[in-house]
Amino acid sequence: MHVSKNGVAFIEGHEGFVARAYLDPAGVLTIGTGFTNRSGVFREFWGGKLKPGDRITRDQNKKVLKAALKGEYEPPVKAAMPKGAKQHEFDAAVSAVFNLGPKFVTWKAFQLWKAGEHQAAANHWAKNYNKAGGRKLAGLVRRREEEAHLFLTGVYAGIGEGVQRKETAKPSPQPDPVVEEAQEALKRFGFDPGAIDGWMGRRTKAAVLAYQKTHPHLTNDGIIGPATLAQLRRDAVATKETLTQGGGFPWCLPLVRSLPAFLGASLHWLLLLWRWSGLAGGIGTYGNAGSTRCLAVRWSDVEAL
């Protein structure tokens, strides 16, 4: 058994495609359809370790995805799955292994599947395995729920986490949760997307573009793609840690959230100047001084340069 065409599309829908190497929400260097240095098949294909600035073509991506599925992600599932496993169950499990690693086949959801307890397996699958760096991420929550739904029902549905969100003239009948998540983050950072309504309209595009311009490694296109979404999530985690862990002043968080858009757009450069000036020496990744914490909202981005 191999991953079906629908299964490949399901994985691609969640991973997306990014031609230039970027950092995922957990800070792992990633390229193409979610390839990282953790993949031996990818390293062999790439001729070494992935480096910042590396680029991949769609043809290269297609070849390495096919090789990685066959040589790395399908085998653990084949070796451990119960007899009589259905195609959609296999596809869902391979998607999980692609994202979580081969140890997934030793975890509770998979073991419940092997024991024939499909409903219990799906229930556990949908509610767990959704954290990165110890923090629950909205994208992983959605992916686990959709994998569990596919496993249980055979329905290859989902919102396409990795699909690019481009400006549309009219809102869709249902709000897009990915756009809504991005809007909430943009507003928090001082980039006004308009209403938090899940619509990729003109104001949201303008806010995305302004945000991208403060992050030199992002393509300035006003599109919410995997790299931009990953950076928003990394900044959100950095902001929460910076403003809530030891030494911060109580007025820090409301102050940062109240910054107008032009200050939010300048924050990245303030961080760079702060670090390059030498004043940040000895402060550490996020700093130990409360005043520094108000500036450190995008420190994770500085570390990525």
N, C-alpha and C positions, 0 to 999 in steps of 0.2 A: 504493500500500500504506500502511496505517495500523496503529498498534499494536493488537493484538487485545485482547479483554476479558481474556483470560488474561495478556497482556502488561502491561496496566494493573494488574491485581491483583498481578502479580509486583513491579512497581515500588512500588506502595503497600505491599506486604508488607515491603519493605526500608526504605522511607522512613518509614512510619507516618504518624500525624497528630497534630500538637500545635497546639492552638488559640492558645496564647500564644507570642510570639517567644522564642526561647531560643538559646544558643550551642551550636553543634555541637562535636564533639571537637577540631576545628581552630580553634575560637574564632570561627566565622563565624555571624553572626546569621541565624537560620533560623525558618521558620514553616510551618504546614500540612504538606503532603506534600513537605518538603525544599526549599521555595522560599527563595531568598536574593536579595540586591540584585544579584547577578551576572546575574540573568535580566531581560532587557529586557522580555519579555512580562509578567513579574510586576510590574515597576516601573510599566509603563503601566497595568496592571489596578489596581494599588494606589494609583495617583495620586501616586507619589513613592517615596522610599526607605523601606524597612522600618526601624522604630525599636523600641528596647526597650520592652516593655509592650504593643505592638500585638497585636490579637487578630483571628482569622479564623474565620468560621463554616464548617460543612461544605458548605453550598451554595456559598459563595464559593470554597472550596477546589476543589470539583468543577469549577466554571466555569474557574478559572485553570489547573487541571491540563489540562483539555481543550484550552484555548487554547495553553498552553505546549508540549504535545506536538506539536500541529499546526503551530505557528508557529516553534518553536525547536529541538526535539529530534529530530523525525522528518526534517526537510529535509537535514541534513548526511549522515545515513545513506542516504537515498534517492539523493542526488547521487553518492555514492561507492561504493555496494555493487555487487557483481558481478551480471551478468544471471542470472536464474534463482534469485535468493536466495529462500529459504523464509521463511515467516511467523515461525517460531520463531527463526531466525537474525536476522531484522530486529528482533524484539522484544528479544532479548538485547543487540543493538548499541545500540538506543535506550535501554535501561536503563543501559548504560555511559556513553553520552553525557549522559544525565540527571544522572549522578553525577560524571562526570569532565570534561565539557565537550566541545565539538565537535572539539577536537584529537584525540580518540580515533580518528577516522577516518584520521588520518595516522600512527598508531602501528603497531608491528610486528604485533600480533595481527590488526588489521583488514587490513593489507596482505597477510598470509598468507592470509586469507579470500579476498581479491580474486584471489590467485594460485591459488586452488583447493586450498590445503593446509589442509583443515579440521581435521584432527587436530593438526597443528602449531600452528594458530591457537588452538585450544582449550587446548592445553598451555601456551602462552605466556600466554594470557589468564588462566588460573587461577593462575599463579605471580607475576604482576606487577600493577602499578597498584593497590597496596593500602596506600599510605602517605599520611599527612596530616601536614604540617609536618615531613617528613623521618622520621617514625616509622611503623612498620608497626602498623596497627590491626586487632584481631581481627574487627571488623564488616566491614571492607573486604576482609579475606582471605576471609571466608565469602561475601561478595557476588560477588567475582570468580570464586570456584570455582563458585558456583551459576549465574552468567551463562554461564560456559564450558560447564557441563553442559547448560544449556538450549540453547545454541548448537549443541552437538554432537548431542544426543539428542532435542530437542523436548519434553523432560519439564519441565513447569512445577512444579518442586518446590523446597523450601527450608524453612528454619526460621522465616521471617517475622521478620527482624531488627527491624522496626518495630512488630510486634504487641505490645500490652500484656501483660505477665506479671502475672497476678493470683494470689492465694493459692488453692491447691487442697488438697482434703482428703487426697488420696493422690498419691504420686509417679507420673509417667508411666513407661511401660516403658523409655524411653530418656532419659537426662539431657538437659536443655535447656542447650546450650552458652552461650546468652546469660545465663541465670540463673547458671550456674557462673562465668562471667566476672564478673558482678556480685557474687557471693558472695566471690570472691577479693579483689576491690577493697574491699568492705565490711570484711572481716576485716583487711585491711592498714591501714585507717583507724581501727580500734578499735571497729567496730560488729559484734557477734557474730551471724552468720547461722546458726550451727550447723554441721553438716557441709557440706563443699563437695561437694554431690551433684547439683547441677542441678535441685533440686526447690524450687519456690516454695511452701514450707510456712509455718507460722505464725511460726517463728523468723526466717526470711528476711524475711518481710513486716515484722516488728517492727524488724529491722535497717534495712530500706529506709526505713521511716517515721522512725526516729530520725535517719538520715542526711539525709533530706529536710528535717527540722525545722532543721537547721543551715545550710540553704541557702534563704533567704527567697523566692527567685524560683521555687522548685520547688513544685508542688502536693503537699500532705501527704496522700497517699492510700495509701501503702504499696504502690504499683504500680510495677513496672519498665517505664517507657515510654521513648520516644526522648529526652525531655529529661533524665530522671534518668540514663539510660544514658550520654548524652553528657557530663553533669557528672562521673560516675564516671570516665570515660575522661580527661577534662581534668585532674581531680585526680590521676589516676594518673601522667600525664605530668609534671605540676607537681611531684609528690612525687619522682619519679625524678631530675628535673633539680635540684631543690632539695637533695637529699641526696647526690648523686653528683658535682656539678660544683663545682670550686674552692672551697676554704675551709671545707668541712664537716668536722666532727669524726667520727672513725671510729665513735664510740658513738652517733651521731645516729640512723641508720636503725633499729638494734635497739631503741633507746629509744622511738621513735615507734610502731614496730610492737607494742610491748608495752603501750602505753597502754590502760587499761580503757575500756569503752564510754562512761562518763560524761565522761571527759576528751576522748575523741574527739569527742563531741557538743559539747563546750565550745570546741574548737579554733578554730572559725570566729569566735566572739566574741572570743577572745584576740587573733586577728589584727586584727580591727577596732579593738579598744582600742589595740593596739600601733601601728597606723597613725595613728589619730586623735590619739594622745598626742603625736605629733611625733617620737618616738624613732626612727621608721623613716625620717626624712628623710635623703636622700642615700644610702640603702642600695640603692635600685634595685628592680626588679621582684621578684627573689627574695632580694636581700640579698647582701652580700659578707662578712658576719661569720658565722662558723661557728655561733654560738649562735642567731642569727636564723634560720638554716636549719632548725633543729629546730622552729620555730614556723610556718614558711612552707608547710606541707603544703597548705593550702587558699588560698594567696595568689591563685591564678587565679580563685577565686570572688569574692574581695574586688574584684579588678579588674573583674569583670563587673557589679558593683552600680552 
